[in-house]
Structure formats: structure tokens, C-alpha cells
Amino acid sequence: MKKKHILIAGGGSAGWITAALMNAVINRDGRDVVDISLIESPDVPRIAVGEATIPPIHHILNILGIDELDFMKATDATLKQGIKFNNWLRKEDHSYYHQFSRYALNTIDTFGREWLKSDRAVPFADTVSVQPTLCEMNLSPKPLGRQQLQVPLSYAYHLNALKLADYLRDISTARGVVHHLDNITKVDMAEDGSIEAVNTEKGERYEADFFIDCTGFTALLIEKELGVGWDDFSDHLLCDRACVMQLPYETYYPGRVNSITHSTAQSAGWIWDIPLVNRRGIGHVYSSSFISDNDAEQELRLYEGAHADNISTRIVNFKVGKRKKTWVANCVALGLSGGFLEPLESTGLHMVQLAALTLAEHFPYDGEMQALSEKFNRIMSDRFDEVLSFINLHYCMTQRTDTEFWQEVRRPERILRDLQEQFEYWKIKPPSMADFRDQLTIFNSINYELVLYGMDFQRDYFTKKFGPNLPPINTPDFITNRLNILSKNMPTHEAWLQQNLDMPRYDHSGGTL
């Protein structure tokens, strides 16, 4: 079989995740099946958002054979146990957790039904997991030293997206990926409608058998050359901009490094709050139809406080949707060129990882692409639709009516029809694995229950159904017992970071101790 050549257009997180994973999978165990090269523009600024991940990121480390602590040191990473949503249900004084670990006994899971039939005095998440309490205590999901937990806690990472790209670039090039710094100026097309080569500003012409478009929203190959359109999701996800700020601990240290991403609802969107070992990144995701850029920035500054008055911000415009086909001819679009959904559930990097691994599995070694591309397109389309539905869920469950934005997201036409049908079905039975279609599902019944019940799903309906005098809900003994053990033995998140990653000790003014 003739050796194939893959050319990746564009770097950043998407390009280098793709290069690293495809090289590791296709050329694994010393095989020399494909040559991979990547052309990265030295002039296009990198977006550098998407600094929170979900647990499948561990798969990248396993495939690449990366040591976790080396990875974390290189990317300024901290541990992430989930997301805490603040003020999404009501304007104030309400929060809930979507944590990564949920425990269940080795029987049929009836916790959701029992919670619905109770007085709901204990948040649902606290009845199925220790992580919300551990996060409130700011305890690490990992013990110090080499001690192993009897029941491990799931976690992901907060990380510096630019350093992640650089880290994977260095690994990839050391393992044979060729890196070009240049600007693509012209694309040569073959008579059959496939891409033949790209030409660059430096006068080079690069031919390849297969092209991967990681050029972001520019979509240089998939859209500008191949003319593939875009499915717009803005009818269901209204946010289209983010105002972003970075806060070094030397400037201001809040007193702790959370092991949770905070998502705090605002008048026309929400603010992420992501801690790294040396700074926090915050960003206001909002709808420009309901708030101006200046007012969005002021909400972000009000959220943070006066110590951020001299910290600069920048505006990132984005569009939500997916490519109508992510694989056309001999070109696949990954990252922003293939689709984007707002970062509410930290799926951006995971979608790149999923696409790269799926493409490696469906790579056309013998040149036959039709059947493989059809299956790949169906897989990726389903995943974007799935994430759209899960993010849409967060908005349509709100009870807020304090601004036009929150009134708008509750309108029936803003809620996906399939989701509305599921709401009626979930009045009859709680979500279960049978409600989800395939094994590649990112968010399953466990995730849906945490959001539904965190947002107080259909309280009036179930009170009427089960009667006004609902019994109290109690935290199961196995949760209470485990919490007692962990709260006494787990280090704080800062202590774990200081011992394992040499994180400095800061005082509240930002000075080191």
C-alpha cells in the first residue's frame, strides 16, 4: 500500500490535538503508515479560550503515553471536579452542581424517582455524590503521595489552551510530524473536486492525499474552497460573544483555587470562572441582541470587583452551529471549522478529540472514502446535535423572567422539539440509559438528572402528583460514610497543587509567601 500524506491546515489546540492523536493511532507501535504535516500561520492570533475539559481528556494522555504531572506542569493545569451553576434557576440565591462522580448501589438506580417524591430539602447532587461537598470544602479529588482511593473520584482539568497546543506541538514534532510556519495563499483543486495541494506565501506548494481543515471559523478549505455550508443553531442558543479577562494571582489571589468551574448567570448570558495554577480566566458569554459589548464588559467587571479595574479585556465573536458535512471529498473540518457550541459544558476540546480519534478509525487507507465519510459525518452530526440539546436544556429549565434574555430563552420555539417531548416523558419516568440512542453519547441519563433536578424539574407537577405532604429526603449512608472518610483525609486543592506542581503560596494581595 502506498504511503499516505495528511496535511493539517491550521494549528492551535484543534490542529495539534489532531496531529498528536492521529499520528499516535495510525503510526502506532513504530508503524510508518502516513506522513503528517501541519501548516500554521504565524500571523493569525490564537483564540485561547476553552480552558476547561471533561474526564475523557485522560484518553489523550493514555494514547500519547503522557505523564499526568508533566502534562499539568506544562499547561498550568489544575484539577476539575465538575461545574457549579449559580443563579441559573433564579436571579439569586440558587446554585447546583453538575459534578463528574456519581455513586450508585449495585441495584436498579431509583435515586431520581425517590428524590422527585420527596420534599427536595437536600439537593439531588448531594444524595448521589460526595463531590459537591468536597468542592465546597475545596478538597482535592486526588490524595497526596501514592495513596489510592478505594472508589476513585472522576476529574478533568482546567488548563492553559495555548500551552496545551504548544505542548502537543512539541510532542508531535518530536515523533515525526512536520511543522511549517507559513500562510496558505491558494488552494489547487483536482478535476474530481478534491483538494490537490495548497500554496503558501513563502512560495511553497504542498501536496497531500488528505487534508484536515483546522483554520477555525475562517474554514479556509471546507467552506471557502469546497463550499460546504453551515447549520445555524442560534434559534436555540442565543449567545454569540464572549468578553474575556485573565487575572494573574500576582495581581489578585482570591484565597483559594477552586477544583470546580463556576458558571454564574448574568442579565443576558453567563460568566465562566476557571482557575489555573498561576491565574484565573473569566469570560462573559452573552447575546449581543440583548446587551451591548460595553455593558457586557461592565457586568464582567462588576462580577470580579475593583481589583480588576486595570485588567484589559477582549471580545471574541463566535457562531453556534455545525458544518452541514464535516467530511467532503478528501477534506475533513475539525475544531471551529467543523462546528461550535458555546462553552457551557466544556465540550470544545472534547469534540476535537472525538473527531480526531473517529477520523483515525475511519481513515481511508485504500483511498475509498464514500462509505467512511458518510459514517463519519453521521457520527459527528449526531454528537453536535446531542451537545446542542444538553446545552439548550440549561436555558429552557430556568424560572428567570427578570430580563428580556431570560424571558426569550424560555419561549417554546427556543426549546428543541425533541427536548420538549423528553420533558413530558420524564414526568412518567426519570431519565435512564434506555433514553439515549448510541454508545458514543457524551451526556447520558446521569448528566441529565443532575441538570434537571438541579434546576428543580417540574416541582409543582410532582407535588400535585404525589401530594403536598412529601416525605423528607435523606442522604444515603454510603454517601455519608464516604464523605466522613474523605473530608478527614483528602488534602485541599491548593495543598495538592503545591506538592505536585510546585504552585507558589500566595497571600490575598497576590504576593508569594
Backbone hydrogen bonds, N-H to C=O, Kabsch-Sander energy under -0.5 kcal/mol:
donor,donor_aa,acceptor,acceptor_aa,energy
4,K,33,V,-1.4
6,I,35,D,-3.2
7,L,210,F,-2.8
8,I,6,I,-0.5
8,I,37,S,-2.9
9,A,7,L,-0.6
9,A,212,I,-3.1
10,G,8,I,-0.7
10,G,39,I,-3.3
15,G,11,G,-2.4
16,W,12,G,-2.2
17,I,13,S,-2.4
18,T,14,A,-2.0
19,A,15,G,-2.5
20,A,16,W,-2.3
21,L,17,I,-2.5
22,M,18,T,-2.5
23,N,19,A,-2.0
24,A,20,A,-2.0
25,V,21,L,-2.5
26,I,22,M,-2.5
27,N,22,M,-0.6
27,N,23,N,-1.5
28,R,25,V,-0.9
30,G,27,N,-0.6
31,R,28,R,-1.8
35,D,4,K,-2.7
37,S,6,I,-2.3
38,L,178,V,-2.7
39,I,8,I,-2.7
40,E,38,L,-0.6
40,E,180,H,-3.1
53,T,157,Y,-1.6
57,I,54,I,-2.2
58,H,55,P,-2.2
59,H,56,P,-1.9
60,I,57,I,-1.1
61,L,57,I,-1.2
62,N,58,H,-2.4
63,I,59,H,-2.7
64,L,60,I,-2.4
65,G,61,L,-0.9
66,I,61,L,-2.4
71,F,67,D,-2.4
72,M,68,E,-2.6
73,K,69,L,-2.6
74,A,70,D,-2.2
75,T,71,F,-1.3
76,D,73,K,-0.7
77,A,72,M,-2.3
78,T,158,H,-2.0
80,K,156,A,-1.9
81,Q,259,S,-3.3
83,I,98,H,-1.9
84,K,261,T,-2.9
85,F,83,I,-0.6
85,F,96,Y,-3.0
86,N,84,K,-0.6
86,N,263,S,-3.1
87,N,94,H,-3.2
96,Y,85,F,-1.9
98,H,83,I,-2.9
100,F,81,Q,-2.3
103,Y,128,V,-3.4
107,T,105,L,-2.1
110,T,108,I,-0.8
114,E,110,T,-2.4
115,W,111,F,-2.3
116,L,112,G,-2.3
117,K,113,R,-1.5
118,S,115,W,-1.6
119,D,471,P,-1.9
126,D,123,P,-0.9
127,T,123,P,-0.7
127,T,124,F,-1.7
128,V,124,F,-0.6
128,V,125,A,-0.9
129,S,125,A,-0.8
134,L,130,V,-2.3
135,C,131,Q,-2.9
136,E,132,P,-2.0
137,M,133,T,-1.9
138,N,135,C,-0.9
139,L,134,L,-2.9
140,S,491,P,-2.9
147,Q,144,L,-1.0
153,L,141,P,-0.6
156,A,80,K,-3.0
158,H,78,T,-1.9
159,L,51,E,-2.6
160,N,75,T,-2.7
161,A,159,L,-0.7
164,L,160,N,-2.2
165,A,161,A,-2.0
166,D,162,L,-2.2
167,Y,163,K,-2.6
168,L,164,L,-2.6
169,R,165,A,-2.1
170,D,166,D,-2.2
171,I,167,Y,-1.9
172,S,168,L,-2.7
173,T,169,R,-2.8
174,A,170,D,-1.7
175,R,171,I,-1.0
175,R,172,S,-0.7
176,G,173,T,-1.3
177,V,172,S,-2.4
178,V,36,I,-2.3
180,H,38,L,-3.1
182,D,40,E,-1.6
182,D,180,H,-0.7
185,T,199,N,-2.7
186,K,199,N,-1.5
188,D,197,A,-2.9
189,M,187,V,-0.5
190,A,194,S,-3.0
193,G,190,A,-1.7
196,E,188,D,-3.0
197,A,188,D,-1.5
198,V,206,Y,-2.1
199,N,186,K,-3.4
200,T,204,E,-2.3
201,E,183,N,-2.3
203,G,200,T,-1.8
206,Y,198,V,-3.1
207,E,205,R,-0.6
208,A,196,E,-1.2
209,D,5,H,-2.0
210,F,5,H,-1.8
211,F,330,N,-2.9
212,I,7,L,-2.5
213,D,332,V,-3.1
214,C,9,A,-3.0
214,C,212,I,-0.8
218,T,215,T,-1.0
219,A,216,G,-1.6
223,E,219,A,-1.7
224,K,219,A,-2.0
225,E,221,L,-0.8
226,L,221,L,-2.1
227,G,223,E,-1.2
228,V,222,I,-2.3
231,D,322,K,-3.6
232,D,230,W,-0.7
233,F,320,V,-2.4
236,H,233,F,-2.1
237,L,233,F,-1.8
240,D,286,Y,-2.2
241,R,286,Y,-1.8
242,A,316,V,-1.9
243,C,284,H,-2.1
244,V,242,A,-0.6
244,V,314,R,-2.8
245,M,282,I,-2.8
247,L,280,R,-3.1
249,Y,278,N,-2.2
251,T,248,P,-1.3
252,Y,248,P,-2.1
253,Y,508,H,-1.0
258,N,256,R,-0.6
261,T,82,G,-2.4
262,H,273,D,-1.8
263,S,84,K,-2.8
264,T,271,I,-2.4
265,A,86,N,-2.7
265,A,263,S,-0.6
266,Q,269,G,-3.1
269,G,266,Q,-0.6
270,W,285,V,-2.5
271,I,264,T,-2.4
272,W,283,G,-2.7
273,D,262,H,-1.6
274,I,281,G,-2.9
276,L,279,R,-3.5
277,V,76,D,-1.5
280,R,247,L,-2.0
281,G,274,I,-3.0
282,I,245,M,-2.7
283,G,272,W,-1.5
284,H,243,C,-2.9
285,V,270,W,-3.0
285,V,283,G,-0.8
286,Y,241,R,-2.5
286,Y,284,H,-0.5
287,S,268,A,-1.8
288,S,286,Y,-0.6
290,F,287,S,-1.7
291,I,287,S,-1.1
296,A,292,S,-2.4
297,E,293,D,-2.3
298,Q,294,N,-2.1
299,E,295,D,-2.1
300,L,296,A,-1.9
301,R,297,E,-2.5
302,L,298,Q,-2.5
303,Y,299,E,-2.2
304,E,300,L,-1.8
305,G,301,R,-3.1
308,A,305,G,-1.7
309,D,306,A,-2.0
311,I,308,A,-1.7
314,R,244,V,-1.5
316,V,242,A,-3.0
317,N,315,I,-0.5
318,F,240,D,-2.6
321,G,340,F,-2.4
322,K,231,D,-1.9
323,R,338,G,-2.9
324,K,229,G,-2.3
328,V,331,C,-2.4
331,C,328,V,-1.9
332,V,211,F,-2.0
333,A,326,T,-2.8
334,L,213,D,-2.2
334,L,332,V,-0.6
337,S,334,L,-0.8
338,G,335,G,-1.7
339,G,335,G,-1.4
340,F,321,G,-2.5
344,L,342,E,-0.6
345,E,342,E,-0.6
346,S,343,P,-1.2
351,M,347,T,-2.5
352,V,348,G,-1.3
353,Q,349,L,-2.4
354,L,350,H,-3.1
355,A,351,M,-2.2
356,A,352,V,-2.8
357,L,353,Q,-2.3
358,T,354,L,-2.4
359,L,355,A,-2.6
360,A,356,A,-2.2
361,E,357,L,-1.8
362,H,358,T,-1.6
363,F,360,A,-0.8
365,Y,363,F,-1.8
367,G,364,P,-1.3
369,M,367,G,-0.7
373,S,369,M,-3.3
374,E,370,Q,-2.1
375,K,371,A,-1.9
376,F,372,L,-2.5
377,N,373,S,-2.8
378,R,374,E,-1.9
379,I,375,K,-2.3
380,M,376,F,-2.6
381,S,377,N,-2.4
382,D,378,R,-2.3
383,R,379,I,-1.8
384,F,380,M,-2.3
385,D,381,S,-2.3
386,E,382,D,-2.3
387,V,383,R,-2.4
388,L,384,F,-2.5
389,S,385,D,-2.2
390,F,386,E,-2.1
391,I,387,V,-2.6
392,N,388,L,-2.6
393,L,389,S,-1.7
394,H,390,F,-0.9
394,H,391,I,-0.7
395,Y,391,I,-1.0
396,C,392,N,-2.3
397,M,393,L,-1.1
398,T,395,Y,-1.5
399,Q,89,L,-1.8
407,Q,403,T,-1.8
408,E,404,E,-2.4
409,V,405,F,-2.3
410,R,406,W,-0.6
411,R,408,E,-1.5
414,R,411,R,-2.1
415,I,411,R,-0.5
415,I,412,P,-1.3
420,Q,416,L,-2.2
421,E,417,R,-2.2
422,Q,418,D,-1.9
423,F,419,L,-2.2
424,E,420,Q,-1.5
425,Y,421,E,-1.9
426,W,422,Q,-3.1
427,K,423,F,-0.5
427,K,424,E,-0.8
428,I,424,E,-0.6
428,I,425,Y,-1.3
429,K,425,Y,-1.7
435,D,432,S,-2.2
436,F,433,M,-1.6
441,T,438,D,-1.3
444,N,442,I,-0.5
448,Y,444,N,-2.3
449,E,445,S,-2.5
450,L,446,I,-1.8
451,V,447,N,-1.8
452,L,448,Y,-3.1
453,Y,449,E,-2.8
454,G,450,L,-1.1
455,M,451,V,-1.9
456,D,453,Y,-1.1
457,F,452,L,-1.7
459,R,456,D,-1.2
462,F,458,Q,-2.4
463,T,459,R,-2.4
464,K,460,D,-2.1
465,K,461,Y,-2.1
466,F,462,F,-2.7
467,G,463,T,-1.6
470,L,468,P,-1.5
479,I,476,P,-0.8
480,T,476,P,-2.2
481,N,477,D,-3.2
482,R,478,F,-1.3
483,L,479,I,-2.5
484,N,480,T,-2.1
485,I,481,N,-1.7
486,L,482,R,-2.7
487,S,483,L,-2.6
488,K,484,N,-0.7
488,K,485,I,-0.5
489,N,485,I,-0.9
489,N,486,L,-0.6
490,M,486,L,-2.8
493,H,138,N,-2.3
496,W,492,T,-2.1
497,L,493,H,-2.4
498,Q,494,E,-2.9
499,Q,495,A,-2.1
500,N,496,W,-2.4
501,L,497,L,-2.5
502,D,498,Q,-0.7
503,M,497,L,-1.2
506,Y,504,P,-0.6
507,D,511,G,-3.1
510,G,507,D,-1.9
513,L,505,R,-3.6
